[in-house]
Every structure is written in structure tokens, then in C-alpha cells.
Amino acid sequence: MNLSTKNVSTITLVLMALISIVLLMIVQNSYEFNPWYRYKIEAARLMEKAERVIRDEKIARGISINTTDDPNGSGLIGQQYSEITTDRGLLDAKMMTTNPDFAAVIVDLFKKAKLKKGDVIAVAYTGSMPAANIAVLSAIEVMGLEPIIISSIGASSWGANDPQFTWVDMERVLREKGIFSHSSVAASLGGREDQAEGLRAESRSLMIEAIKRNNLAFINEGSLEGNIKARMEIYKYYAKGRPIKLYVNVGGGVGSLGRSINGTLIPPGFSRRLDTKHLGTKGVILQMARRKIPIVHILKVRELVREYGLPFLPVPLPKPGEAKTFYEEKYSMTVTGLAIAVLLGAMVILIELDLFLIPAWRRRRERNVL
């Protein structure tokens, strides 16, 4: 029988169209697990555990958790103002970083830097985004990296700005509790000129006490330029001749950035090379960039959150593993191949039924009736 003389019925065409639509929807939702999935989920779970430790430690110390501004009770959102608050901050940015999946974002940025176990990286923290600091530590821990960490004590609004429980206090607790293997080796006051200029003498004293009780080297060279030089010397000393594979900056500390405006001029996330011509001459991040060391810059959080598909208001905190960064940005070839096979098979069967089998069955039935 010549197929060209027959027409496929409307019902068959509709069925094929419906099958095609269903299979297309399946393929479009068939993201592959990222090969780095294990690191990402481990980092997110570790960050979730670290947040619980900080929350419980605050409760044990009798420090109230700001449930108005920290509705998840993470313990990582501080007060709007305190004795060691150095600058105004954005509450929503602080909340975005409390999402445990933010640690998976950091893993992805480290993946772009092609880091491997044992690589030495230089890290700069402030007290402004303690959750982001924890996200970086979580990624470092699961990937087995060797960080050299320098922190500053001051914090912007809603950061780690409790004078009795600063960022370096949190960091020490997390190390003593066995959550992380690494912590800061030195700290500065932070704030204006990296010297906490503009704060009262009592505030500076509280910040110095935090450095002393955590047994950190005190970076206090009397000027921003002196502090920047001291930071570079510390990184070199602890690297012990090993190459620094990445520089990670979290927050807007001028000791790292050189000047506050650089925080917005430098693109967030990973940069293989930085265009430094508009960034001035000061800052550890500029010196690292001029040494051809790649950069990870964590400051414009909203842009990172948008890029990686994290919620802008993570209330309640998502369970680790929900962000799109856990999946490849491509469709599963296995699912796509199966869908094509199913579609072709369905088309052959439907056309065979429509043009040959059903008409033949009808003719036999008619003969039997006659």
C-alpha cells in the first residue's frame, strides 16, 4: 500500500503534538547535576551547621538575637548601630548571605579559579557580612584549601557589630567547635583608613580587646598605606614561598580595596584579570591583581544572588541544595536522547495504527458482519 496516498488523521496529529509538548517539558526541566555537586552540597550543609553553632553560642552567652531584622534567627544579623559600627550597611544584603546555598556559590567561584586541594589562597574579611565569611570558610573546608586570612574588626550596620562577639570571636568559636580548620592570623581595626578613624577612643579599645582575646597579630601601622603593606607582608610570610592562587575579598574593607569606591567598581564574583587603571594605586586587591593573581570579590551581593538564582529574601532559610547552581546550565543529554527515541517510536506506532492497523481491523470487522 502506498503511504503517499493516505492521510494521517487529525486525532493522530493531535496525539503526536501532545506527546511532543510533554516530552519538551520533561527535557526543559532535566538539568544535569553539576560535577561539583558534592563540594557544593557539603559546603552548604557545613554552612548550615556553622550558623546553628553561632546561634546557639549567642544564646549561651545571653546575647539576644535580633528576630525583627533576623527573622530566621540565624544569629548572623547584628544591630543597626553599636559602639563598633563603622559604616551604614544594607540589611537585605546581610540576609541574602545567610542562605546556606551561598556557600555553594563560593564553591562555584572557586571552580572558576580552577583551585585544587592544597592550594594557597589569601582571604580578607571584615565584620560586615559574617554569613558571607562563613560561606567562604565552608567552601575552603570542603575543598581542602590552605587559606591565609586577615580580618578587620569593624562592621557596618547589621553585621557582626557586637563588641563582645565580633567576627573574630565567631571565627574562633567555629574553629574550637571543630566546624572549621582555619581562622584569621591577623586583624586590623577596619573602618575609615583601616584605623577606625571617626570612632570614639572607647570603641577602638573594644576592638583592640577583641583582637587580643583571640590572640591575633594586630595590624596597626598608623596609616592605611602602612596597614596595606603589613597585610601584604603577612600573606607573603604565611605562604612560605608557595604561590598564592587566588585572592578573596569579602566586604568593603579599605585595607583590602584601597578606597571604598573600588567596592562598586570591581565586578562581583570571579575575575581572572582586573582592569586596575580606574582603581587608584592603593589596596591589597590591586597589588594582587598586578601580580596576575585571580580575584573573587564578594560585595555586591544582589548581583551574585540574581546570577545564581538564590532568593532575595530567604525566609525561611532554604534547605541546602535548592539553588540552580547545584545543576548544570544544560539539559541532560540522556533525558534528551530518551525523549527523542520515545517521540520517534510514538510517531511510528501512531502512524502505523492510523494508516494500516486500524483500517485493516475495520475491514475485517465489516467482512465478519456481512
C-alpha positions as CSV (number, residue, x, y, z in Angstrom):
1,M,0.0,0.0,0.0
2,N,1.4,3.4,-1.0
3,L,1.8,5.7,2.1
4,S,1.6,8.8,-0.1
5,T,-2.0,8.1,-1.0
6,K,-3.1,8.1,2.7
7,N,-3.7,11.0,5.1
8,V,-2.9,10.9,8.8
9,S,-6.0,11.6,10.8
10,T,-6.5,14.7,12.9
11,I,-6.7,12.7,16.1
12,T,-3.2,11.2,15.4
13,L,-1.7,14.6,14.7
14,V,-3.2,16.0,17.9
15,L,-1.8,13.0,19.9
16,M,1.7,13.5,18.4
17,A,1.6,17.2,19.2
18,L,0.6,16.4,22.8
19,I,3.3,13.8,23.2
20,S,5.8,16.3,21.8
21,I,4.8,19.0,24.2
22,V,5.0,16.7,27.2
23,L,8.5,15.4,26.2
24,L,9.6,19.0,25.6
25,M,8.6,20.0,29.1
26,I,10.4,17.0,30.5
27,V,13.6,17.9,28.6
28,Q,13.4,21.5,29.7
29,N,13.4,20.5,33.3
30,S,16.1,17.9,33.0
31,Y,19.1,19.9,34.4
32,E,22.1,17.7,35.0
33,F,23.8,17.6,38.4
34,N,26.9,19.7,38.4
35,P,30.1,17.6,38.6
36,W,31.0,19.8,41.6
37,Y,27.7,18.9,43.2
38,R,29.4,17.0,46.1
39,Y,31.5,20.0,47.1
40,K,28.6,22.4,46.8
41,I,26.1,20.4,48.9
42,E,28.8,19.6,51.5
43,A,29.7,23.3,51.7
44,A,26.0,24.3,52.0
45,R,25.4,21.8,54.8
46,L,28.5,22.9,56.6
47,M,27.4,26.5,56.5
48,E,24.0,25.5,57.8
49,K,25.8,23.7,60.7
50,A,28.0,26.7,61.4
51,E,25.0,29.0,61.6
52,R,23.4,26.8,64.2
53,V,26.6,26.9,66.2
54,I,26.7,30.7,66.2
55,R,23.1,30.9,67.1
56,D,23.5,28.5,70.0
57,E,26.6,30.3,71.2
58,K,24.8,33.6,71.2
59,I,22.0,32.1,73.3
60,A,24.5,30.5,75.7
61,R,26.3,33.9,76.2
62,G,23.0,35.6,76.8
63,I,23.2,37.7,73.7
64,S,19.8,38.5,72.3
65,I,19.1,37.5,68.7
66,N,17.5,40.4,66.7
67,T,14.4,38.5,65.4
68,T,13.0,41.7,63.9
69,D,15.8,42.1,61.5
70,D,16.9,38.4,61.6
71,P,13.5,36.6,61.2
72,N,15.3,33.3,60.7
73,G,17.1,33.6,64.0
74,S,20.5,32.9,62.3
75,G,22.4,34.9,64.8
76,L,24.4,36.4,62.0
77,I,22.4,39.7,61.7
78,G,23.6,42.2,64.2
79,Q,22.3,45.6,65.4
80,Q,21.8,48.6,63.2
81,Y,24.2,50.6,65.4
82,S,26.7,49.7,68.1
83,E,29.9,51.0,69.5
84,I,32.0,49.3,66.7
85,T,29.7,50.0,63.8
86,T,31.9,51.7,61.2
87,D,29.5,52.4,58.4
88,R,26.0,52.1,57.1
89,G,25.1,48.7,55.6
90,L,22.2,47.1,53.7
91,L,20.1,44.7,55.7
92,D,18.8,42.8,52.7
93,A,22.4,42.0,51.6
94,K,23.2,40.6,55.0
95,M,20.1,38.4,54.9
96,M,20.8,37.1,51.4
97,T,24.2,35.8,52.5
98,T,22.7,33.8,55.4
99,N,21.2,31.3,52.9
100,P,23.3,28.1,53.2
101,D,23.3,27.8,49.4
102,F,25.5,30.9,49.3
103,A,28.4,28.6,50.2
104,A,27.7,26.7,47.0
105,V,28.0,29.9,45.1
106,I,31.5,30.3,46.6
107,V,32.4,26.8,45.6
108,D,31.4,27.7,42.0
109,L,33.6,30.8,42.1
110,F,36.5,28.7,43.3
111,K,35.8,26.2,40.5
112,K,36.2,29.1,38.0
113,A,39.6,29.8,39.6
114,K,40.5,26.1,39.0
115,L,41.5,25.6,42.6
116,K,42.5,22.2,43.8
117,K,43.2,20.6,47.2
118,G,46.2,22.2,49.0
119,D,46.2,25.4,47.0
120,V,47.1,28.5,49.0
121,I,44.7,31.4,48.8
122,A,44.7,34.9,50.5
123,V,41.5,36.0,52.2
124,A,40.3,39.3,53.6
125,Y,37.3,39.6,55.8
126,T,35.5,42.4,57.6
127,G,32.9,42.1,60.3
128,S,30.2,43.4,57.9
129,M,29.0,40.1,56.4
130,P,29.8,37.3,58.8
131,A,27.5,34.9,56.9
132,A,29.5,35.5,53.7
133,N,32.7,34.9,55.7
134,I,31.3,31.6,56.8
135,A,30.3,30.7,53.3
136,V,33.9,31.2,52.2
137,L,35.2,29.2,55.1
138,S,32.7,26.4,54.3
139,A,34.0,26.2,50.7
140,I,37.6,26.3,51.8
141,E,37.0,23.4,54.3
142,V,35.3,21.0,51.9
143,M,37.8,21.7,49.1
144,G,40.8,21.3,51.3
145,L,42.3,24.7,50.5
146,E,45.0,26.5,52.6
147,P,43.8,30.0,53.4
148,I,45.8,32.9,54.9
149,I,43.1,35.0,56.5
150,I,43.3,38.6,57.6
151,S,40.2,40.2,59.2
152,S,39.1,43.6,60.3
153,I,37.0,44.1,63.4
154,G,34.7,46.9,62.5
155,A,31.4,46.1,60.9
156,S,28.7,48.0,59.0
157,S,25.1,48.1,60.2
158,W,23.6,44.6,60.9
159,G,27.0,43.0,60.7
160,A,29.0,41.3,63.5
161,N,29.0,44.5,65.4
162,D,28.5,43.2,69.0
163,P,31.7,44.3,70.8
164,Q,31.7,41.1,72.9
165,F,31.0,38.8,70.0
166,T,32.8,40.2,66.9
167,W,33.6,38.3,63.7
168,V,36.9,37.1,65.1
169,D,35.1,35.8,68.2
170,M,32.7,33.9,66.0
171,E,35.5,32.5,63.9
172,R,37.3,31.3,67.0
173,V,34.2,29.5,68.3
174,L,33.7,27.8,64.9
175,R,37.3,26.5,65.0
176,E,37.1,25.4,68.6
177,K,33.9,23.5,67.9
178,G,35.6,21.7,65.1
179,I,33.5,23.2,62.3
180,F,36.4,24.8,60.5
181,S,40.1,24.1,60.5
182,H,41.2,27.7,59.7
183,S,40.8,31.2,61.1
184,S,42.4,34.6,60.9
185,V,46.1,35.0,61.7
186,A,45.9,38.8,62.0
187,A,43.4,41.6,62.3
188,S,43.1,45.4,61.9
189,L,40.5,47.7,63.3
190,G,38.9,48.3,59.9
191,G,36.7,51.3,59.2
192,R,38.0,54.6,57.9
193,E,41.7,54.3,56.8
194,D,41.6,50.8,58.3
195,Q,42.3,52.6,61.6
196,A,38.6,53.1,62.8
197,E,39.0,56.8,62.4
198,G,35.9,58.7,63.5
199,L,35.0,56.2,66.2
200,R,35.5,57.1,69.9
201,A,38.5,56.0,71.8
202,E,36.3,53.6,73.8
203,S,35.1,52.0,70.6
204,R,38.7,51.5,69.4
205,S,39.6,50.0,72.8
206,L,36.8,47.4,72.5
207,M,38.0,46.5,69.0
208,I,41.6,46.1,70.3
209,E,40.4,43.9,73.1
210,A,38.7,41.6,70.6
211,I,42.0,41.2,68.7
212,K,43.9,40.5,71.9
213,R,41.5,37.9,73.3
214,N,41.6,36.0,70.1
215,N,45.4,36.0,70.1
216,L,45.7,37.7,66.6
217,A,48.5,39.8,65.3
218,F,47.4,43.4,65.4
219,I,47.9,45.3,62.2
220,N,48.3,48.9,63.4
221,E,50.9,50.8,61.3
222,G,49.3,54.2,61.8
223,S,48.2,54.7,58.3
224,L,46.2,53.0,55.5
225,E,49.3,52.6,53.4
226,G,51.2,51.1,56.3
227,N,48.4,48.6,57.0
228,I,48.3,47.6,53.4
229,K,52.0,47.0,53.3
230,A,51.7,44.9,56.5
231,R,48.9,42.8,55.1
232,M,51.0,42.0,52.0
233,E,53.9,41.0,54.2
234,I,51.7,38.7,56.3
235,Y,50.4,37.0,53.2
236,K,53.9,36.5,51.9
237,Y,55.2,35.2,55.3
238,Y,52.4,32.6,55.7
239,A,52.6,31.5,52.1
240,K,56.2,30.3,52.8
241,G,57.3,30.5,49.2
242,R,54.2,28.8,47.8
243,P,52.2,30.6,45.1
244,I,49.0,32.3,46.1
245,K,46.4,31.0,43.6
246,L,43.5,33.3,44.5
247,Y,42.7,36.5,46.5
248,V,39.3,36.5,48.1
249,N,37.8,39.8,49.4
250,V,34.6,39.8,51.4
251,G,33.1,43.2,52.2
252,G,34.2,46.7,51.7
253,G,37.3,47.0,53.9
254,V,39.6,49.7,52.7
255,G,42.7,47.8,53.8
256,S,41.8,45.3,51.0
257,L,40.1,47.7,48.5
258,G,42.3,50.8,49.0
259,R,39.3,53.0,48.8
260,S,35.6,52.4,49.3
261,I,34.5,53.3,45.7
262,N,36.5,50.3,44.5
263,G,34.0,48.0,46.1
264,T,31.5,49.1,43.4
265,L,33.9,49.4,40.6
266,I,35.3,45.9,40.9
267,P,32.8,43.4,39.4
268,P,31.4,40.9,41.9
269,G,32.3,37.3,41.7
270,F,35.4,35.8,39.9
271,S,37.8,37.9,37.8
272,R,40.7,36.3,36.0
273,R,42.2,39.7,35.4
274,L,41.2,43.1,36.8
275,D,41.4,46.4,34.9
276,T,43.1,48.5,37.5
277,K,43.5,51.8,35.7
278,H,40.5,53.3,37.4
279,L,41.0,51.8,40.8
280,G,43.8,54.0,42.2
281,T,47.1,52.8,43.5
282,K,46.3,51.5,47.0
283,G,44.8,48.3,48.2
284,V,45.8,44.7,48.6
285,I,43.3,43.7,45.9
286,L,45.1,45.9,43.4
287,Q,48.5,44.6,44.3
288,M,47.3,41.0,44.0
289,A,45.8,41.8,40.6
290,R,49.0,43.4,39.4
291,R,50.7,40.1,40.4
292,K,48.3,38.3,38.0
293,I,46.5,36.6,40.9
294,P,42.8,36.0,40.1
295,I,40.2,37.7,42.3
296,V,37.0,36.7,44.0
297,H,35.1,39.8,45.2
298,I,32.1,39.4,47.4
299,L,30.3,42.7,48.0
300,K,27.5,43.5,45.5
301,V,25.6,40.5,46.8
302,R,22.3,41.2,45.0
303,E,24.1,40.7,41.6
304,L,25.5,37.4,42.7
305,V,22.2,36.2,44.2
306,R,20.4,37.1,40.9
307,E,23.1,35.4,38.8
308,Y,22.9,32.1,40.8
309,G,19.2,32.0,41.3
310,L,19.1,32.4,45.1
311,P,16.1,34.0,46.7
312,F,16.4,37.7,47.5
313,L,14.5,37.2,50.8
314,P,15.4,33.8,52.2
315,V,12.7,33.5,54.8
316,P,12.5,30.8,55.9
317,L,16.1,29.7,55.1
318,P,16.0,27.2,52.2
319,K,17.3,23.7,52.8
320,P,20.8,23.2,51.2
321,G,20.6,22.1,47.6
322,E,17.7,24.1,46.2
323,A,19.6,26.7,44.2
324,K,20.2,26.3,40.4
325,T,24.0,26.4,41.0
326,F,23.7,22.7,42.0
327,Y,22.8,21.9,38.4
328,E,24.5,22.4,35.1
329,E,23.1,25.1,32.8
330,K,22.4,22.5,30.2
331,Y,19.8,19.9,29.5
332,S,20.5,16.2,30.3
333,M,21.7,14.5,27.1
334,T,20.4,11.2,28.5
335,V,16.9,12.5,29.0
336,T,17.0,14.4,25.7
337,G,18.1,11.2,23.8
338,L,15.4,9.1,25.5
339,A,12.8,11.8,24.7
340,I,13.7,11.8,21.0
341,A,13.6,8.0,21.0
342,V,10.2,8.0,22.6
343,L,8.9,10.6,20.2
344,L,10.1,8.8,17.2
345,G,8.7,5.5,18.5
346,A,5.3,7.1,19.3
347,M,5.1,8.6,15.8
348,V,5.8,5.3,14.1
349,I,3.3,3.5,16.3
350,L,0.6,6.1,15.8
351,I,1.1,6.4,12.1
352,E,1.1,2.6,11.7
353,L,-2.1,2.4,13.8
354,D,-3.8,5.2,11.9
355,L,-2.9,4.2,8.4
356,F,-2.7,0.5,8.4
357,L,-3.6,-1.5,11.5
358,I,-6.9,0.3,12.4
359,P,-8.2,0.4,8.8
360,A,-7.3,-3.3,8.4
361,W,-9.1,-4.2,11.6
362,R,-12.2,-2.2,10.5
363,R,-12.2,-4.0,7.1
364,R,-12.0,-7.5,8.8
365,R,-14.8,-6.5,11.2
366,E,-17.0,-5.3,8.3
367,R,-16.5,-8.6,6.4
368,N,-17.4,-10.5,9.6
369,V,-20.6,-8.5,10.0
370,L,-21.6,-9.1,6.4
